[in-house]
């Protein structure tokens, strides 16, 4: 279930992937040099002390030519990735739609769309990470082009760090669950903000006897995600259109609830509602875990500044706030004891030939290593 | 690709486009230069495929390409193409000069007396 690419389409993505990799490994590290050698000394000459916060680092770096070029090129790369993806998928949107329809029809119980779902303001206000039309725009009836574009270009943006099938976070989560709860077989799993199901499929495969319910706001993502999963021979996922702030499921009806890189695309209010729903839906003896980029606490002002770039320049309006939010405290507010709440790290699990974080340099905020925060519910597992 | 589809392909994401240089025109220029860099890579990759296929099928070896020297006719045609290519790229400079010349009564090269 992917778009048919020509030689030139593939070459565009090859260029972007290598460009992004060069940016991450050769150009981005120059910002630290520029800061140390130029921006910080200049700031100290003017202000009498080193910049203390990421906001001061941003002001100190704003005039620096290396930072300007890195930023401007990084933005160009994001825009070109969208253009390349759109020029690939929009010309074949009808055939992609037909292919998705055909695969959707093979397992109709696995796709539940709900036309009454409204796109909340935190999604409609800005097109997330510079995707024109965001996740949900439909140019034709039953369109899947937004999802096909997302799927086609993500490899170029993440330069292989998320794995060949972009499922490194899901595979990492399944491995973490199998390691921390050996032998445990959750019966019902819930993936919040599933997108095209990159990280849903690995959980469905790791627990073939379980039903995985994957929710998202955007119908194109769900149609495509379902078709993609069916095409991969996975039949235990139900893709359901729903708002994770108000889910149409019974209390305590899921043993394992998770999200991957989802929360930073919501809002302060939505985040609390989502944690409220996840906590309501979690069965006794179950566990919820949410993967995100690491929080800013404990980082130098410079590293915070580098990781904050997407919040300013890549249409990620909640990015900065989420990185400063005390997620464990929000889970405790849902009624969990401090002992039931945990923080951990989950690594992307990727194919041997793919680059690894720690070996390869991470592109700030884009690496295959996540901070995870979660909570276990009391009681015996059913 | 039809014009309407091309417009949709090239659509911007909602939200203000940031600029990082003192003059936003520098950001615009960089966006154009970088799009060109991308398209050059695309052409280079196509050429690479072509060379490899030709070599694989024993039509032309890559060393033949490096050893190739154009005859006078081919060299002239290439030269003409290069001149036309550069003129296309530097159109904006010509247009400004045309305007200056027109203002001084010299008449712009890019315009005919009848238009």
Contacts between the chains, C-beta under 8 A, distances in Angstrom:
chain1	res1	chain2	res2	distance
A	7	B	45	7.3
A	7	B	46	5.8
A	7	B	49	6.3
A	8	B	42	5.1
A	8	B	46	6.7
A	10	B	45	8.0
A	11	B	41	6.5
A	11	B	42	4.2
A	11	B	45	3.9
A	11	B	46	6.6
A	12	B	38	6.3
A	12	B	41	8.0
A	12	B	42	5.6
A	14	B	41	7.4
A	14	B	45	6.5
A	15	B	37	7.9
A	15	B	38	5.1
A	15	B	41	3.9
A	15	B	42	6.6
A	15	B	45	7.8
A	16	B	38	7.2
A	19	B	38	7.7
A	67	B	20	7.7
A	68	B	20	4.3
A	68	B	21	5.6
A	69	B	20	7.8
A	69	B	30	7.8
A	71	B	18	7.7
A	71	B	20	4.5
A	72	B	19	7.7
A	72	B	20	4.5
A	72	B	21	6.7
A	72	B	26	7.9
A	72	B	27	5.4
A	72	B	30	5.2
A	72	B	31	7.9
A	73	B	30	7.0
A	73	B	34	6.4
A	75	B	17	7.7
A	75	B	18	6.4
A	75	B	20	7.7
A	76	B	30	6.5
A	76	B	31	5.2
A	76	B	34	4.4
A	76	B	35	7.5
A	77	B	34	7.8
A	79	B	12	7.8
A	79	B	13	7.9
A	79	B	31	7.1
A	80	B	34	7.0
A	80	B	35	6.3
A	80	B	38	5.8
A	82	B	13	6.9
A	83	B	9	6.4
A	83	B	10	6.2
A	83	B	35	7.9
A	84	B	38	7.9
A	86	B	8	7.2
A	86	B	9	4.5
A	86	B	10	7.8
A	86	B	11	7.4
A	87	B	1	7.4
A	87	B	9	4.5
A	90	B	5	6.1
A	90	B	8	5.8
A	90	B	9	5.5
A	91	B	1	6.3
A	91	B	5	6.3
A	91	B	9	7.9
A	125	B	14	7.9
A	126	B	13	7.7
A	126	B	14	5.7
A	126	B	15	4.5
A	127	B	13	3.8
A	127	B	14	4.5
A	127	B	15	6.5
A	130	B	13	4.2
A	130	B	15	7.7
A	131	B	13	6.1
A	132	B	11	4.3
A	132	B	12	6.2
A	132	B	13	4.8
A	132	B	14	7.7
A	133	B	11	7.4
A	134	B	13	8.0
A	139	B	8	7.1
A	312	B	18	7.1
A	313	B	18	4.8
A	315	B	13	5.9
A	315	B	14	7.8
A	315	B	15	4.9
